[in-house]
Amino acid sequence: MTNDPSRPWDAARGYANVNNLTMYYEIHGEGRPLVLLPGAMGTIESCFANLMPMLARTRRVIAAELQGHGRTPDVDRPLSYEQMGDDLAGLLLALDIDVADFVGYSMGGAAAFQLALRHPSMVRRLVVAGGTCYRPDGLYPEMQPGSGSPTPEDLAGSPWHQAYLDVAPDPAAWPTLVARVGELDAGFAGWSADEVRSLQAPTLLMIGDSDIVRPEHTMEMFRLLGGGVVGDLVGLPASQLAVLPGTSHVGLLERVDWLHSMITGFLDPTKEDEP
């Protein structure tokens, strides 16, 4: 682990060897561990440059980049949520962390959700933000697999492409990353309702009201987690739902003040807020 004096908000950084993958991570702040996971084709900076320092005021934030993303080199295997969940379990073991909270954006949220299903003892609380769904048909039709995944040429010059070029160990691997993400989306069958119900970690589902997912689907997911009840009569559920007004999928990352207040309020509830 090393310090980078050129980035004063970056406390420490390093690589963990997990499941034949050399996973990049950064550690910021002190306190109860909180793992922060960017979305598909994103980097730590492109997703969390403004949110991460705010969370690190009260937490030990471990920001990690998944297979083929950012500074983490790709390996000869497909992207899958099962593998990403196991990689995250390996990262916690490598850092000698028994249990942590997780905040994931888009693909990062789905990877953390998979971790919570496969390794429930490692996840205390979970925030799944942006495009939050448990089946592909929860997405709007134009966003569902088969509707035409973007090509590397479509994304050339985009903020996601530029962020990748800024940090990737092999910038020429960009087309492979785009292809792997497309294959991940096409091969994702989703989780069953019983699997969602089985989730043990209290979970905050966050979407924009103009996100890539239908709000009624995320509400359905919330009900499977015990939500959708009259709290004054039966008490507040352990899981929560947040729909951010006037917010798109990418725009959700810009709602830094909202994200910070909602995430910290959920991860560290007061006695009055606890279910």
N, C-alpha and C positions, 0 to 999 in steps of 0.2 A: 504494500500500500504506500502511495506517495502523495505528497502535497503538490499543488500546481499554483505557484505564486502569480501566474498570469490571470488566474480566475479567483479573486478573493472570496467569492461566495461558495467556492468548492473546497470543502474542508479536507477531504481525502478521497483517493480513488485507487482502484486496483482491479485485479482479475481473479476469478475463482474457477478452478477446473472442476466442472460438474458434468457427469455423463458424457465425457469426451468433448465437451463444449468449453471454450474459454470465455466465460461470461464477465462482461464489464459491469462494474458498479461504482457508485460514489456514495460517500457517507457524509452527512451534514448534521450538525447539531448534536444534542445530547438528550437522553430521556428514553421513554418506552419506544421500542423499535417500530418504525412505520416504513413499509416497502412501497415504493412508488414506481409504477410501470407505464411507459408510454404506449401509444396505439400503433397500429400497423404502419410501417414505413416511417414511423416517427423516431425522434431521438429524445434524450432527456431535455435538451435545450428547447427543441421545437414544441414540446408539449408542456414543459413545466418550469421554464426559466423564471417566471414570476411567482408561481405558486410555491415552488420548492423552498425558497428562503423563508417564506411566511410559515410554512409547516415546521421548518427546522428551528423556529424560535422556542418551541416547546417539546420537540421530538427528536429522536435519533433517526433521521430519514436515510434510508438506503434506496437510492434510485438505481435501477438496473435496466440493462438493455438486453432483450431476448435474442434468440438465435437469428443471426444474419442482420440484426438491426444495429444501427449506430456503430459503436466501436467493437461489438461482439462479432467476431468472424463467423461466417457460415460454416456448416459441416455437411457431410454427405448424408442427409436424411431429410425427409419432408418436414414442413412445419405442421405440428398438430398440437391441439390444446392439451392432450394427455402428456405429450413429451414436455411441453412448456411448463405444465404443472409440476412434473417431476424435476425439471431443471430448477425451478424455484425452491422446491424442497431441498435440493442439493445445495443451493446458494445459502439457505439459512443454516444448514449443517456446517458448511465451510466457514461461516462467520460465527459459529457457536451460538446461534440464536434458537431457542426452543420454540418460541411462539411470537408472532408479530401481527400487527394490523396491516392491511393491504389497501392501497388505493390504486385502481387501474383505470386507464382511459381506453375505451373501445376494445381493441384486441387485448390490451393489457388487463382490462377488467375481466374479460372472458378467461384469460389464463389464470388469473387469481381465483376466479370462481371454480375452475377445474381443480386447482390446488386444494381449495376448501372442501371439495367433494372427495378427493383422493387421499388427502392428508389433513383431516379435520382438526387434529390436535395442534397443528402449526398456525392456525388462523384464529385470532381472537375476535376481530371485527373486520368487515369487508365493505369497501365502497366500490361499486361498479358504475362508472360514469361514461355516458355517451354511447348511443346505439345499443342500449341495454335490452337484450332479448335472450330467450332460451331456445328458440327455434328459428330457422331461416325465414319462415313465413311471417314472422313478426316484423320483418323489414318491409318498407314500402316496396311495391312490385318492381319499380325501376332500380332498386338496390339489391334485389335478391340474386343469388347465383344463377347464371344463365342469361342474365339481362345484358351482359357485356362488361367484362372486367376491364379496367383501364390498362393500357399498354405502357411500357417504358417511354414510348414516344409521346403518349398523351400527357404523362407526368413530367416530361423534360422541362426543366426550368422552374418547376413548382417549388414552393417553400419546402415541401417534403424532400424533393430531390436535392435541393441546395443544402439542406441540413445534413443529409446523408453524405454528400460530397465533402462537407466540412470536416467530418470526423471518421469516416469509414476507413478501415485498414486497407481495403481494396475497392476504391471508387468504381472500378469497372464491373463490380458485381451487382450494381444496381438492377440491371434487367433480371438477374436471377432472383433477387429479393421480390421484385414486383410479381414475377411468375409464381414464386412460392406462396405469396399472400393470396393470389388468385386461386391457387390450388387448395389452400386452406379453406377459403370461403366455399369453393365448389364441393369440397368433401365433408363439410361440417353438417352433420345430421341433426344436431341440437341435443338437448337433454330432455329426458322424459319428465312429466309432471311429478312423478314419484321421486325422481332424483332431486328436483328443485325442492320439494317438500322436505327431503332428508337433510338439507343443508343445516348444519348446527350453528354456524357463526351468524350473529346478527348482521344484517346486510342493509346498506343504504343504496337504493337504486336511483340513479340520477340521469335524466335526459333533458334535452331542450324540447320546447313545444313544437319546433320545426326540425327535429332530429331526423336520422335515417330510419328510425323505428316508429311503428304506429304506437301512439300513447296507450291505446287500449290494450295492446299486447304487454307492455311493461306493467300496466295495472294488473293484468292477469297474473304476471309473474309475482307481483307484490302480494296478491291474494294467496298464491301458493306458499309464500313465506310467512303467512299468518296475518297479513295486513288486510285492509278493507273492512274494518270493524268499527263499531261505535265506541270510541275510546272512553267516553264519559261513563259508559255502562259496564264495559268489560275490562277496561284498562288499555294502555297503549301497547301495541305489539312491539316485539324486540326489533323488527326490521322497519325500515322507513322508505318513503318514496318522495322524490323531489322532481318537479317539472319546472324548469326554468323558463320564464316567459320571454318571448322575442329572441329565442336562441336556437341556432342551428347546430349541427353536429360539430363542425369545426369551431363555430362561434362559442361553444361551451367552454373551450379552453381560455377564452378571453374574459370570462366571468370570474376573474380571480378572487375578488372580494366575496362574492356569493359562495364560490367553491370553498374558500377557506373557512368561512363562518359555519357553513353546513357540515363540512367534513369534521372540523374540530368539535362542533357541538354533538355530532353523532359518536365520534370515537371516544370522547371524554364527557359523557353526559353528567349533569348535576344530579343530585339526589332526587330533585323534583321531577326531572325529565326521565329518569330510569323507569322502565316498565315493571 
